[in-house]
Amino acid sequence: MRYMLLIYNDEAAMANAPRDKTEQTLAAYGAYTEALKKSGAYLAGERLRPTQAATSIRMANGKTNVLDRPYADTKEQLAGFYMIEATDIDTAMEWGARCPAASTGTVEVRPIWEMTDYLS
């Protein structure tokens, strides 16, 4: 089964982190990504640009409303993701717990709803 590991962090804290801390964080993500790949669990993963680059779109009364920012104002922002393959939710949660963001922010582990789950 496929799972999304959604990574949430405080963008301001990340932007203001000392250079050596940023380098340690990037090295930790590199090692984590390599471990996922070696295990065969890795399917995809990317870092997202800051929320200032985000655009949110909502339809209301037949009109498109565009906001030049994320819709939700939160303490933590969606910073990136991994899509993994895991045998069960427990295994996916183990991978989520190993993600560097689990110690500085939040990692949301969410099963992907496969097309066959709702078309049959």
Backbone torsions as a table, in degrees:
resi	resn	phi	psi	omega
1	MET	NA	146.8	179.4
2	ARG	-95.3	146.0	179.4
3	TYR	-135.0	148.3	171.4
4	MET	-102.2	132.6	170.2
5	LEU	-105.2	104.1	-177.6
6	LEU	-93.3	124.0	-172.2
7	ILE	-102.1	121.8	178.7
8	TYR	-117.1	132.1	177.3
9	ASN	-144.0	165.6	175.9
10	ASP	-83.8	108.8	-177.2
11	GLU	-59.7	-40.6	-178.8
12	ALA	-62.0	-43.3	178.8
13	ALA	-64.3	-40.6	178.8
14	MET	-64.8	-42.9	-178.7
15	ALA	-66.3	-29.8	-177.3
16	ASN	-97.8	4.7	-179.6
17	ALA	-68.8	143.6	176.4
18	PRO	-60.6	152.0	-176.6
19	ARG	-54.2	-43.3	-178.1
20	ASP	-64.6	-36.0	177.7
21	LYS	-66.9	-40.9	177.9
22	THR	-62.7	-42.7	179.0
23	GLU	-64.3	-39.3	176.8
24	GLN	-63.8	-42.2	180.0
25	THR	-63.6	-46.1	179.1
26	LEU	-62.7	-38.5	177.2
27	ALA	-65.1	-39.6	178.5
28	ALA	-63.6	-42.3	176.9
29	TYR	-65.7	-37.6	176.7
30	GLY	-60.9	-45.3	179.0
31	ALA	-65.5	-41.4	179.3
32	TYR	-63.3	-45.3	179.1
33	THR	-61.8	-41.8	179.0
34	GLU	-63.5	-40.4	177.8
35	ALA	-63.5	-42.1	176.6
36	LEU	-60.5	-44.7	-179.4
37	LYS	-63.9	-45.8	-179.7
38	LYS	-62.5	-32.4	-179.3
39	SER	-76.9	-17.5	-175.5
40	GLY	87.9	1.3	-178.5
41	ALA	-80.9	-24.8	-174.5
42	TYR	-68.9	127.7	172.9
43	LEU	-115.4	-39.4	179.3
44	ALA	-167.8	162.7	175.4
45	GLY	-175.8	143.0	179.1
46	GLU	-152.6	152.1	170.5
47	ARG	-89.8	140.5	179.6
48	LEU	-99.1	149.6	175.1
49	ARG	-68.1	159.8	-178.3
50	PRO	-58.2	161.2	-176.7
51	THR	-63.1	-20.8	176.2
52	GLN	-60.8	-23.6	179.3
53	ALA	-90.5	-2.3	-176.3
54	ALA	-82.8	151.2	172.1
55	THR	-130.0	130.8	178.2
56	SER	-109.8	139.7	-178.1
57	ILE	-125.0	133.2	175.7
58	ARG	-134.7	142.6	173.3
59	MET	-99.4	129.7	177.4
60	ALA	-142.9	124.3	179.6
61	ASN	54.1	39.4	178.1
62	GLY	76.5	3.4	179.5
63	LYS	-110.8	145.7	176.4
64	THR	-88.7	123.3	175.4
65	ASN	-106.8	124.9	-178.3
66	VAL	-114.0	128.4	176.3
67	LEU	-115.0	130.5	178.5
68	ASP	-85.6	57.9	177.2
69	ARG	-177.8	169.9	174.1
70	PRO	-68.2	154.7	-177.8
71	TYR	-69.3	-45.6	-174.8
72	ALA	-90.5	130.6	171.6
73	ASP	-91.3	114.0	-176.6
74	THR	-136.1	165.9	177.7
75	LYS	-69.7	-35.8	178.9
76	GLU	-115.6	146.7	-179.1
77	GLN	-117.5	151.9	176.5
78	LEU	-65.9	117.2	-173.6
79	ALA	-108.5	-18.6	-178.7
80	GLY	173.7	-174.8	-177.8
81	PHE	-157.4	160.5	166.2
82	TYR	-129.7	139.4	168.3
83	MET	-107.7	124.8	-177.0
84	ILE	-126.8	163.2	172.0
85	GLU	-108.7	129.0	178.9
86	ALA	-144.0	151.0	-178.0
87	THR	-68.9	-27.9	-178.6
88	ASP	-161.5	173.0	-178.0
89	ILE	-62.5	-33.6	179.6
90	ASP	-63.1	-42.6	178.5
91	THR	-65.9	-41.7	177.5
92	ALA	-62.3	-40.3	178.7
93	MET	-66.8	-34.7	175.8
94	GLU	-61.7	-43.7	177.0
95	TRP	-63.9	-41.4	177.9
96	GLY	-59.8	-41.5	-179.9
97	ALA	-66.7	-28.4	179.6
98	ARG	-80.6	-15.8	-178.8
99	CYS	-62.9	136.3	179.6
100	PRO	-54.4	-31.5	-179.0
101	ALA	-66.6	-21.1	-179.3
102	ALA	-63.8	-22.8	179.8
103	SER	-96.0	-10.5	-178.8
104	THR	-122.3	-17.7	-177.1
105	GLY	-149.4	-130.4	-178.3
106	THR	-135.3	140.2	171.5
107	VAL	-118.0	115.9	177.2
108	GLU	-92.8	124.7	178.6
109	VAL	-102.4	117.7	-176.4
110	ARG	-132.6	125.8	176.0
111	PRO	-64.6	144.0	175.2
112	ILE	-86.8	133.8	179.2
113	TRP	-81.8	102.8	-178.2
114	GLU	-69.0	145.4	180.0
115	MET	-52.9	-39.3	-178.8
116	THR	-67.4	-19.7	179.9
117	ASP	-68.2	-34.0	-175.2
118	TYR	-117.2	-1.8	177.4
119	LEU	-96.8	-11.8	-178.1
120	SER	-94.1	NA	NA
